[in-house]
C-alpha cells in the first residue's frame, strides 16, 4: 500500500477514487505512566511513557486506515493526515484519515 501526505503519487496516475478512509483508536492514561510523568514534570525532560503511548496509538490508527482502504480495493492512500482530540478525562482519540485511490 502506497501512502503519502500529498494529493498525488508522483509518477503514478490515479485511475479510481474510493473516498475517505479512516482509522482511529482511543487510549486512556496509565496510572504508572501518570506517576512517572508527574515526577518528570518536577525535573523536566521527555515523558517517554506518553511518547511511546502516542506512537503506538498512531501506528494502530494508521494500520486501521490501511485495512479499510484495502477492503475497498485501493492500492494507495493520498493526503494522509493525523488528528487528536480529548474524548474524556484522561482519554484521547488518535485519528488517521486520507483518500483511498487506485493508481497505475
ChimeraX attribute file (.defattr): number of C-alpha atoms within 10 A of each C-alpha:
attribute: neighborCount
match mode: 1-to-1
recipient: residues
	/A:1	11
	/A:2	14
	/A:3	18
	/A:4	17
	/A:5	14
	/A:6	13
	/A:7	12
	/A:8	17
	/A:9	19
	/A:10	8
	/A:11	7
	/A:12	10
	/A:13	12
	/A:14	13
	/A:15	9
	/A:16	14
	/A:17	15
	/A:18	14
	/A:19	13
	/A:20	17
	/A:21	21
	/A:22	22
	/A:23	22
	/A:24	22
	/A:25	18
	/A:26	16
	/A:27	17
	/A:28	14
	/A:29	14
	/A:30	14
	/A:31	9
	/A:32	10
	/A:33	15
	/A:34	15
	/A:35	11
	/A:36	15
	/A:37	18
	/A:38	13
	/A:39	12
	/A:40	14
	/A:41	12
	/A:42	8
	/A:43	7
	/A:44	10
	/A:45	9
	/A:46	10
	/A:47	16
	/A:48	13
	/A:49	15
	/A:50	16
	/A:51	11
	/A:52	11
	/A:53	15
	/A:54	17
	/A:55	11
	/A:56	14
	/A:57	21
	/A:58	22
	/A:59	16
	/A:60	18
	/A:61	23
	/A:62	24
	/A:63	16
	/A:64	20
	/A:65	24
	/A:66	25
	/A:67	16
	/A:68	16
	/A:69	26
	/A:70	17
	/A:71	8
	/A:72	15
	/A:73	13
	/A:74	22
	/A:75	17
	/A:76	23
	/A:77	31
	/A:78	20
	/A:79	16
	/A:80	20
	/A:81	15
	/A:82	16
	/A:83	11
	/A:84	15
	/A:85	11
	/A:86	13
	/A:87	12
	/A:88	10
	/A:89	8
	/A:90	11
	/A:91	13
	/A:92	18
	/A:93	20
	/A:94	21
	/A:95	22
	/A:96	25
	/A:97	22
	/A:98	26
	/A:99	23
	/A:100	29
	/A:101	26
	/A:102	19
	/A:103	18
	/A:104	11
